[in-house]
C-alpha cells in the first residue's frame, strides 16, 4: 500500500477515535484491517516503503557470461532453470 494512503488511514483512525470517543480497535474492525497491520503502519508513519532485500543488477554478469548462459540454454532447451543455473 502506498505510504501516503497508509498514513491517511492512521490519521483518520486516530482523529475520529479521539473525537468520537470510540476505541481504535473498533475502527480497525470496521475498516477490516488487522490490528497488527494497523500498528505496523503506525510504527512506520511518515516513512516511505523501501525494498528489504538485494535488487538484482544488470551489471552483475558480464556480457560473455550472459551469452554463455543463453548458448547453454539453446543446447539444452528441456532443462529447467534450476538445473541450468546449477550446471552452468
N, C-alpha and C positions, 0 to 999 in steps of 0.2 A: 504494500500500500504506500502511495506517495507520502512523504513526511508531512506535507502541509495539510493533507486531509486527516492524517493520524493526529496531528496537533490540534486541528479544529475539533475533532471528536473529544479529545481530552478537555479542551477548553469548554465545550458545550456541556459535558457531563459535570464538570466542577462548578461552572457558573450556575446551572439550573439546580444542581443538588444543594448548593448553599442558599440560593434564592428561594426555592420551594420547600426546603426542609425535608427533602426526600433523600434517603440513603443512596450512596453511589452504587452499591450493588444492585439496587432496583433499576436504576438507569441502564446499567450494564446488561441486566437481564432483558430489559425492554428492547435494547439495541441488538440483542442476540450476539453479544461479544463475551468470550470467556474472560473471567476475572484476571487470570494470569496474563492474558494478552493485553488487557487494558493497563495493568500495572507495568508491564514491559514497555508499552507506549509512553506511559507517564514517566518512567525512568529515562527514556530516550528522548524526551520532549526537547524540541529545538535542534536536534541532531539530524543530519541528513542520513539517508540509507547508504551504507558502504558495503562493498563485497568483502567477505571474510575469508577468502582463500586465494590461492595463486590464480592469476589470469594468464592463460597461455599466450605466448607472444610469437609472432611470425618469425622473428629473427633467432629463435632458439635452435632451429635446424638450418643448416646451410643448404644451398641450392642443390649441391651434389647429393646430399643425404635425402632430400625430398625426391629427386629424380630416381635414386636407387630404390626407395620405397615404392614408388609408382611402378617402376620396371619389375620389381619382385611381385607386386600385386598382379600385374598383367600376365606374368608367367604362371601364377598360382591363383586363378580367379575364384576357386571354390574354397579357399581357406578363409576362416573367419578373421575378423580384425584382431582378436586377442592372439590367435596363433601367429598371425603375420607380425604383430609387434614383438612377440616372444622370439620368433625365428629370426627376425631381422636383427 
